[in-house]
Amino acid sequence: MTAIETQVQYSSYMTTTTEEYMTQQDDWDRDLLLDPAWEKQQRKTFTAWCNSHLRKAGTQIENIEEDFRNGLKLMLLLEVISGERLPKPDKGKMRFHKIANVNKALDYISSKGVKLVSIGAEEIVDGNVKMTLGMIWTIILRFAIQDISVEETSAKEGLLLWCQRKTAPYRNVNVQNFHISWKDGLALCALIHRHRPDLIDYSKLRKDDPTGNLNTAFEVAEKYLDIPKMLDADDIVNTPKPDEKAIMTYVSCFYHAFAGAEQAETAANRICKVLAVNQENEKLMEEYEKLASELLEWIRRTIPWLENRMAEQTMHAMQQKLEDFRDYRRVHKPPKVQEKCQLEINFNTLQTKLRLSNRPAFMPSEGKMVSDIANAWKGLEQVEKGYEEWLLTEIRRLERLDHLAEKFKQKSTLHESWTTGKVELLSQKDYESASLMEIRAMMRKHEAFESDLAAHQDRVEQIAAIAQELNELDFYDAATINARCQGICDQWDNLGTLTQKRRESLERVEKLWETIDQLYLEFAKRAAPFNNWMDGAMEDLQDMFIVHSIEEIQSLITAHDQFKATLPEADKERLAIMGIHNEILKIAQTYGIKVVGENPYTVLSHQDISNKWEAVKQLVPMRDQTLQEEVARQQSNERLRRQFGAQANIIGPWIQTKMEEISHVSIDIAGSLEEQMSNLKTYEQNIINYKSNIDKLEGDHQLSQESLIFDNKHTNYTMEHVRVGWEQLLTTIARTINEVENQILTRDAKGISQEQLNEFRASFNHFDRKRNGMMDPDDFRACLISMGYDLGEVEFARIMTLVDPNNTGVVTFQAFIDFMTRETAETDTAEQVMASFKILASDKSYITVEELRRELPPEQAEYCISRMTKYIGGDAPPGALDYISFSSALYGESDL
C-alpha cells in the first residue's frame, strides 16, 4: 500500500471514530439519570477497569468517586493507558490544588479530540458519582474502544462486528447488542473458547444456567487471560437490560487480549496459502515426471520392436507381421498420442501457475523436457515409417520369390522329363552290329538329337538364371533349389560329353554304311523344331505372371494375341510334316517296302505331333480366361485407387483449412476469452465428429494394402500424410484451447480485465507482421515503445530474457501475455512470507517446532518442519528452524 493510500485510509478512519465517539458521548449525556442497577454495574465495572491499569503503576482505587477527587490517581491512570507524560501535578491538598490536577487530566483528554460535555473539575472534586462515571466512560471510549476497527466499521460497531464474527459458529449465541445478548454468559464463553479452546469445554455449557456460564467466563478470564472480574453474574442475570457501557467495557478487554492472536492467525493464514500453492505445484511436477517417464519408457520399448528387421520365410508370416503393425497403429499408438498431448497441456498449465504464484519455472528431470519427449516421439515415427516400408518391400520380395520358385519347379520338371533316358540312349553301342541302313539311320537320328539338345540349351540357361535370382533374393529353401539346379547342370554337361562321343563313333562307321532314308531324315529334321516350338508354346501358355496395373495385363494380352496370329503358319508346318510321313507310307506301299518299327532318325511320330498340337489348341482358350480374370482383378484395384484418392483429396484440404481457422481464432480479438473458448470447443467437437471419415479412409487404405496396391496416381495424399495431418490437427486444437485456458487463468488470478487482454491482443496482432502468432525482437521492441515503455539496450535485453528464456529469437503470444500480466498485477513476495513468519515467531529471527505446530494446521506445519533448515546462531534453543532461508527458497532456485 502506498503512503498516499495509507494517509487517505487513516483520515477516513479518524473521521469515522470521532463521529462515533461523539455519538457515544451524546448517549451518555442523555443518560445522566442512571438506573440504580446500571449505576451499580458501572461503578463495579469501571472500578475494575481502572485498577487493571493502575496496578501497572503499583496502586489501585477502592471508591471510584472518592479516590479520583484529588486528581492524582486520575492523572496517573491517563499516563498508564496512554504511555505519555502529563504535566507535573500540584502537591497541595487544598481544593484549588485538586481542581488544578483534575483540570490537567481533563485538558489532556480534550487534547486527544474528546469533547467533554457537562463535565467539570468541580463536580469531580466534589465526588459527583454520575459525573465521575461519565468521565471514566469517556476515557474508556477514547482509549479502549475508539481504536477498535473491523473492516469499514470502528468503535462500538467494530467491536460488535468482531464479536458477531467470532461467535457465529457457536450454538445458542446470537450477538446483536451489548446488553441482553450477553445475559446467558454463552457469548463470553464462546469468545474465550474461540481463541483458547483449552480453557473451556463449550459442549458442556447449558443455556438454562446463565449464572454458571457467566461465573465460568469471569473466573477463566481473570485466571488465564489477566482480565479482572468487572461484572457480577447475579446483577446481570437479574437486570432486565444489563448496562451497555459496562458490558462494552468488559468485552473490549477481551478484544485487546486477543488482538495478538488475531495478528498471528492472519500471519498463519498467509503462510498456509503460500504453502498450499507450493504443495499443489509439487504434486503437478510429480505427475508430469511420472507421465513423462511412462511415455518415454513406452517409446523405449516400442522402438526395438519396430527396428527388428528379421525377415520371415513365408508370405503368411509376413502378412501376420503387417497385421500386428496395423494393430499397433489402430489400438496401441492412439492412446499414447493423447498422453503426449496431455503431457504438453499439463506442462503449460504448471508453468502458468508457477508464473502466477511468482515461483521459478519448472525444470523437469534430465531427458524429460517437452522437447526431449518430442524428439523421442519424432524418432519413434521415423522408425515406424521405416518399418512399414520394410514390411511392404519384404512382402513384394516374398511374392517375387514364390513366383520364381514355382517357375523354377515347372521348368525343371519339364527339363527332367525331357532328359529321362537320354543318358542310356547315348551310352548304347547298337551301331556295332547294325546294318548300313541302320547305321545311317543312327547317324541321322543322332543329328536330330543334337538339334533337339541345342534347342534345350535355352531352357537350361533359364533354369540356372532363375536359381541365381532366388539366391540373390535370399530364398529360404535355396539349398534345395541349388541342389536340383546343380544336378540339372551336371546332367546337361554329361549329355553334351556323351553326345560328342556318340557322334564321333557314328562318323567313324558312317563311311562303311552309306544308306540313309531321306524321307525319315527330313521328317526328323522338321518334326524336331516344330515339336520344340510346341513345347515352348505350351510352356508360355502355362507360364505364371504377376502384374500391378491394367497397362501391364493389356501388354500380356497383346502378346497372347500376337501368338494366336502365328497359329495358322504353325498349322501349315504341321501339315507339311504330316505330308512327309504320308509320303513315306506312299513310297513304302508303292515299292513294297515293309515299314517296321519307328523312324530311325527321331523318337517323334506323327501321332506325337498331332497329340501335342491338340494340347496347344486346348491351352489357348484357357490362357484367354486366365488373362481376362486378371483384367477384372486389376479393374477392381483401379476402383480402390479412385475411391481412396477421392476421399483423400477431400480430407487433406479439410485438415489444412481447419488448421488455418484455428490459427485465426487464437488471435481474434472480436470477442472475450470465453467466446474464444466456446468457438474452439465447437471446432474441437467438429474435429472429433470428423474422425469417422479418417476411419473410413483407413479402411480403404487397408483394403488397398491387402490387394497389394502400392501406388496411386489419383492423389498426392498418402495415408501417412493424412495420419500426420490429423495428429497435428488434434494437437493444435488441444494446445490452442490450453493457451486460452491459461489466458483465462492469468486474467482471473491477476485481476486483468477483458479490455486489458483485448488491448494486449490487439497490440500483439498489429506487430505480428508475418501473421504466424510470433513477433521478431525488433517488432516486440516497437510494440513496447508503442505502449509507452522507455527502453534502453540493457532494459530490453532483460525483458527478452523473460519472454524468450530459451533464446529462440521470437516472442510468442503466451509469453507476451505473461509479461504484460507481470507488469500490471501484484503477487506475493518472499519478503511478505518472511514478515508473516516473523509475526508467528514473536519477532525472533528463528522459529521453533512448537510454534509452527501451534499456529499452523497440522499438514502445513509438518510440511515446514520437514523442509526448514536448522537455524545457525548462538541465541537459539536446540531444534530452532531458519524460516528466512525457507521463505527465500520458495521464490528462488531451489529443490522445493
MARBA-520850 format. One record per residue (C-alpha): residue in three letters; x, y, z. Coordinates in steps of 0.5 Angstrom, whole numbers, plus 500, padded with zeros to 3 digits. Layout:
N
ALAXYZ;...
END
This chain:
896
MET500500500;THR503507498;ALA504513503;ILE498517500;GLU493511501;THR495510508;GLN494517509;VAL487517506;GLN485511510;TYR488514516;SER484520515;SER477517514;TYR478512520;MET479519524;THR473522522;THR469516523;THR472514530;THR471522532;GLU464522530;GLU462515533;TYR466518540;MET461524540;THR455520539;GLN457515545;GLN458522549;ASP452524547;ASP448518549;TRP452519556;ASP449526557;ARG442524555;ASP443518561;LEU445523566;LEU440520571;LEU442513571;ASP438507573;PRO441505580;ALA442498578;TRP446501572;GLU450505576;LYS452499581;GLN454495575;GLN458501572;ARG461503579;LYS464496579;THR466495572;PHE469502572;THR473501578;ALA476494576;TRP478497569;CYS482503572;ASN485498577;SER487494571;HIS491499569;LEU493503576;ARG496496578;LYS502497573;ALA504503577;GLY503499584;THR497503586;GLN489502586;ILE483505588;GLU477503593;ASN472508592;ILE471511585;GLU468518587;GLU473519593;ASP480516590;PHE480521584;ARG478527588;ASN485530588;GLY486529581;LEU493525583;LYS491518581;LEU487520575;MET493523572;LEU497517574;LEU491513570;LEU492517564;GLU499517564;VAL499509564;ILE494508559;SER497513554;GLY504512555;GLU505519555;ARG507524561;LEU502529564;PRO504536567;LYS507535574;PRO501535579;ASP500540584;LYS502537591;GLY498541596;LYS492539599;MET487545598;ARG481545594;PHE484549589;HIS490544588;LYS485539587;ILE481543582;ALA488544578;ASN490537578;VAL483535575;ASN483540570;LYS490538568;ALA487531567;LEU481534563;ASP485538559;TYR490532557;ILE483528555;SER481534551;SER488535547;LYS486528545;GLY480530541;VAL475529546;LYS469533547;LEU467534555;VAL460536556;SER458538562;ILE464535566;GLY468540570;ALA473539575;GLU469542581;GLU464536580;ILE470531580;VAL473534586;ASP466534590;GLY465527589;ASN459527584;VAL458520582;LYS455521576;MET460526573;THR466521575;LEU463515572;GLY461520566;MET469522566;ILE471515566;TRP467512561;THR469518556;ILE476515558;ILE474508556;LEU471510550;ARG477514548;PHE483510550;ALA480503550;ILE474503545;GLN475508540;ASP481505537;ILE478498535;SER477498528;VAL474492524;GLU474493516;GLU470499515;THR467500522;SER470502528;ALA469503536;LYS462501538;GLU460498531;GLY467495530;LEU467492537;LEU460489536;LEU462486529;TRP468483532;CYS464479537;GLN459477532;ARG464474527;LYS468471533;THR462467536;ALA458466529;PRO460458529;TYR457457536;ARG450455538;ASN445459542;VAL450465541;ASN447471537;VAL450477539;GLN446483537;ASN448489542;PHE452490549;HIS446488554;ILE441483553;SER445479548;TRP450477554;LYS446476560;ASP446468559;GLY454468559;LEU455464553;ALA457469549;LEU463471553;CYS465463554;ALA464463546;LEU469469546;ILE474465550;HIS473458547;ARG474461540;HIS481464542;ARG483459548;PRO479452547;ASP484449552;LEU481454558;ILE473452557;ASP469446555;TYR464449551;SER460443549;LYS458442557;LEU455449558;ARG448450558;LYS443456556;ASP439455562;ASP445456567;PRO447464566;THR450465573;GLY454459572;ASN456461565;LEU458468567;ASN462466573;THR466461569;ALA468466564;PHE469471569;GLU474466573;VAL477464567;ALA479471564;GLU481473571;LYS486467572;TYR488466565;LEU487472561;ASP489477566;ILE482481565;PRO480483572;LYS473481574;MET469487573;LEU462485573;ASP457481578;ALA453475575;ASP447476579;ASP447483577;ILE447482570;VAL442476571;ASN437480575;THR437486571;PRO432486565;LYS437490561;PRO444490563;ASP448496563;GLU451497556;LYS457501558;ALA459496563;ILE459490558;MET462494553;THR468496557;TYR469489560;VAL468486552;SER473491550;CYS478488555;PHE477481551;TYR479485544;HIS485487547;ALA487481550;PHE486477544;ALA489482539;GLY496479538;ALA492472537;GLU489476531;GLN495478528;ALA498471529;GLU492468526;THR493473520;ALA500471519;ALA499464519;ASN493464514;ARG498468509;ILE503462510;CYS498457509;LYS496460503;VAL503460500;LEU505453503;ALA498450499;VAL500453493;ASN507450493;GLN505443495;GLU500444489;ASN506446485;GLU510440487;LYS504435486;LEU504437479;MET511437478;GLU511430481;GLU505428476;TYR509431470;GLU515427472;LYS511420472;LEU507421466;ALA514423462;SER517417465;GLU512412463;LEU511415456;LEU519415455;GLU519408457;TRP514406452;ILE518409447;ARG524406449;ARG520399449;THR517400442;ILE523403438;PRO527396439;TRP521392436;LEU520397430;GLU527396429;ASN527389428;ARG528387421;MET529380422;ALA525377415;GLU520371415;GLN521366411;THR514365408;MET508370406;HIS503368411;ALA508370417;MET510377414;GLN503378413;GLN502377420;LYS507382422;LEU504387418;GLU497386421;ASP501387428;PHE504393426;ARG496395424;ASP494393430;TYR500398434;ARG497404429;ARG490403431;VAL490401438;HIS497402442;LYS499408439;PRO493413439;PRO492413447;LYS500415447;VAL499421442;GLN493423447;GLU498422453;LYS503426449;CYS498432448;GLN496432455;LEU503432458;GLU504438454;ILE498441457;ASN500440464;PHE507443463;ASN504449460;THR499449466;LEU504448471;GLN509454468;THR503459468;LYS501457476;LEU508458477;ARG509465474;LEU502467477;SER505465484;ASN511468483;ARG515462483;PRO521460479;ALA520456472;PHE519448473;MET525445470;PRO524437469;SER529432470;GLU534431465;GLY532428459;LYS524429461;MET524436458;VAL518437453;SER523438447;ASP526431450;ILE519428449;ALA518431442;ASN525429440;ALA524422442;TRP517422439;LYS520424433;GLY525418433;LEU519413434;GLU515416428;GLN522416424;VAL523408426;GLU516407425;LYS516410418;GLY522405416;TYR519399419;GLU513400415;GLU517401408;TRP521395410;LEU515391411;LEU512393404;THR519391401;GLU519385404;ILE512383402;ARG514384395;ARG520380396;LEU517374398;GLU512375393;ARG517375388;LEU521369391;ASP514365391;HIS513366383;LEU520365382;ALA520358386;GLU514356382;LYS517358376;PHE524354377;LYS520348379;GLN516348373;LYS522349368;SER526344372;THR520339372;LEU520340364;HIS527339363;GLU528333368;SER522330364;TRP526331357;THR533328360;THR530322362;GLY533316359;LYS538321355;VAL544318358;GLU542311357;LEU541312350;LEU547316348;SER551311352;GLN549305348;LYS553301342;ASP548299338;TYR552301332;GLU557296333;SER552290330;ALA548295326;SER547294318;LEU549300314;MET542303313;GLU541302321;ILE548306322;ARG546311317;ALA539312321;MET543312327;MET547318325;ARG541322322;LYS538320329;HIS544323333;GLU544329329;ALA537330330;PHE538329338;GLU544334337;SER539339334;ASP534338340;LEU540339345;ALA541345342;ALA534347343;HIS534346350;GLN540350352;ASP536356353;ARG532352358;VAL538350362;GLU540357362;GLN533360364;ILE533355370;ALA540357372;ALA538364372;ILE532363376;ALA536359381;GLN541365381;GLU536370382;LEU533366388;ASN540366392;GLU540374391;LEU533375394;ASP535370400;PHE530365398;TYR529361405;ASP530354401;ALA536356397;ALA539350399;THR534345395;ILE534350389;ASN542350389;ALA542342389;ARG537341384;CYS540346379;GLN547343380;GLY544336378;ILE541339372;CYS547343370;ASP552337372;GLN547332368;TRP547337362;ASP555337362;ASN555330362;LEU549330356;GLY554334352;THR560330353;LEU556323351;THR553327345;GLN560329343;LYS563322344;ARG557318340;ARG558323334;GLU565321334;SER563314334;LEU558314328;GLU562318324;ARG567313325;VAL563308322;GLU559312317;LYS564311311;LEU562304312;TRP555304312;GLU552309307;THR545308307;ILE540313309;ASP533314309;GLN532322306;LEU525322308;TYR526320315;LEU531324316;GLU527330313;PHE521328318;ALA526328324;LYS529335322;ARG523338321;ALA519335327;ALA524336332;PRO524344331;PHE516344331;ASN516340337;ASN521344341;TRP516350338;MET510347341;ASP514345348;GLY516353348;ALA509355346;MET506350352;GLU511353357;ASP509360355;LEU501359355;GLN502356362;ASP507361365;MET505365371;PHE505372371;ILE505378376;VAL502385374;HIS500391378;SER497395373;ILE492395367;GLU497397363;GLU501391364;ILE496386364;GLN494389357;SER501388355;LEU501381356;ILE494380352;THR497384346;ALA503379347;HIS498373347;ASP494376341;GLN501376337;PHE502369339;LYS495367337;ALA496370330;THR502365329;LEU498359329;PRO496359322;GLU503359320;ALA505353325;ASP499349323;LYS502350316;GLU508347318;ARG505341322;LEU501339315;ALA508339312;ILE511335317;MET505330317;GLY506330309;ILE513328310;HIS510322314;ASN505320309;GLU510321303;ILE514315307;LEU508311307;LYS506312300;ILE513310298;ALA513304302;GLN507302299;THR509304292;TYR516300292;GLY513294297;ILE517297303;LYS515294309;VAL516299315;VAL517296321;GLY518300328;GLU519307329;ASN523313325;PRO530311326;TYR532318326;THR527321331;VAL523319337;LEU518323335;SER512320331;HIS507324327;GLN502322333;ASP506325338;ILE506332333;SER498331333;ASN497330340;LYS502336342;TRP498340337;GLU492339340;ALA494340347;VAL497347345;LYS490349342;GLN487347348;LEU491351352;VAL490358348;PRO483359351;MET485357358;ARG490363357;ASP485367355;GLN481366361;THR487367366;LEU488374363;GLN481376363;GLU481374370;GLU487378372;VAL484384368;ALA478384372;ARG482384379;GLN486390376;GLN480394375;SER478392382;ASN484395384;GLU484401380;ARG477403383;LEU480402390;ARG485407388;ARG480412385;GLN476411392;PHE482412396;GLY484418392;ALA477422392;GLN477421400;ALA484423401;ASN483429396;ILE477432401;ILE480430408;GLY487433406;PRO485440405;TRP480440410;ILE485439415;GLN489444413;THR483449413;LYS482447420;MET489449422;GLU488456419;GLU482457422;ILE484455429;SER490460428;HIS485465426;VAL481464432;SER487464437;ILE489471435;ASP482474434;ILE480480439;ALA473481437;GLY470477443;SER472475450;LEU477469452;GLU470465454;GLU468466447;GLN474464444;MET474458448;SER467457446;ASN469457439;LEU475453440;LYS471448444;THR466448438;TYR472447433;GLU474441437;GLN468438437;ASN467438430;ILE474435429;ILE472429434;ASN466428429;TYR470428423;LYS474422426;SER469417422;ASN472420416;ILE479418418;ASP477411420;LYS473410413;LEU480412410;GLU484408414;GLY479402412;ASP480404404;HIS488404406;GLN488397409;LEU484394403;SER489397398;GLN495394402;GLU491387402;SER490388395;LEU498389394;ILE496396391;PHE503400393;ASP502407388;ASN496411387;LYS496416381;HIS490419383;THR492423389;ASN498426392;TYR496425399;THR498418402;MET495415409;GLU502417412;HIS500425410;VAL493424413;ARG495421419;VAL501426421;GLY496432419;TRP490429423;GLU495428429;GLN498435428;LEU491438428;LEU489434435;THR495437438;THR494444435;ILE487445438;ALA488442445;ARG495447445;THR490453443;ILE485451448;ASN490450453;GLU493457452;VAL486461452;GLU485457459;ASN492460461;GLN490467459;ILE483466463;LEU487463469;THR492469468;ARG486474468;ASP482472474;ALA489470478;LYS492477477;GLY485481476;ILE487483469;SER480486466;GLN478483459;GLU479490456;GLN486490458;LEU487483455;ASN484486448;GLU489491448;PHE495487449;ARG492482444;ALA491488439;SER498491440;PHE501484439;ASN497482433;HIS499489430;PHE506488431;ASP506480429;ARG507482421;LYS508475419;ARG502473422;ASN505467425;GLY503468432;MET510471434;MET514477434;ASP521478432;PRO525482437;ASP525489433;ASP517488433;PHE517487440;ARG521493442;ALA517497437;CYS511494441;LEU513496448;ILE515503445;SER508504443;MET505502449;GLY510507453;TYR516504455;ASP522508455;LEU527502453;GLY535502453;GLU539497451;VAL540494458;GLU533494460;PHE531491453;ALA536485454;ARG533484461;ILE526484458;MET528479453;THR531474458;LEU524474461;VAL520473455;ASP525469451;PRO529465456;ASN531459451;ASN534465446;THR529462440;GLY529469437;VAL522470437;VAL516472442;THR510468443;PHE503471445;GLN503467451;ALA510470453;PHE507477451;ILE501476456;ASP505473462;PHE510479461;MET504484461;THR501481467;ARG507481471;GLU507489469;THR500490471;ALA499485477;GLU501484484;THR504478487;ASP506475494;THR513476495;ALA519473499;GLU519479504;GLN512478506;VAL512471507;MET518473512;ALA514478515;SER509473517;PHE514468520;LYS517474524;ILE510475527;LEU509468529;ALA516467532;SER515474536;ASP520478532;LYS525473533;SER530471527;TYR528464528;ILE522460530;THR521453534;VAL517447532;GLU512448538;GLU511455535;LEU510452528;ARG505447531;ARG501452535;GLU500457530;LEU499453523;PRO495447521;PRO498440522;GLU499439515;GLN502446514;ALA506445520;GLU509439518;TYR511441511;CYS515447514;ILE519443519;SER521437514;ARG524443509;MET526448514;THR534448516;LYS537449523;TYR538456525;ILE545458526;GLY546463532;GLY548463539;ASP542466542;ALA537460539;PRO535454543;PRO536447541;GLY532445535;ALA531452532;LEU529453525;ASP531458520;TYR525461517;ILE528466513;SER532462508;PHE526458507;SER522464505;SER527466500;ALA528459497;LEU520459496;TYR521464491;GLY528463488;GLU532457485;SER531451490;ASP529444490;LEU522446494;
END
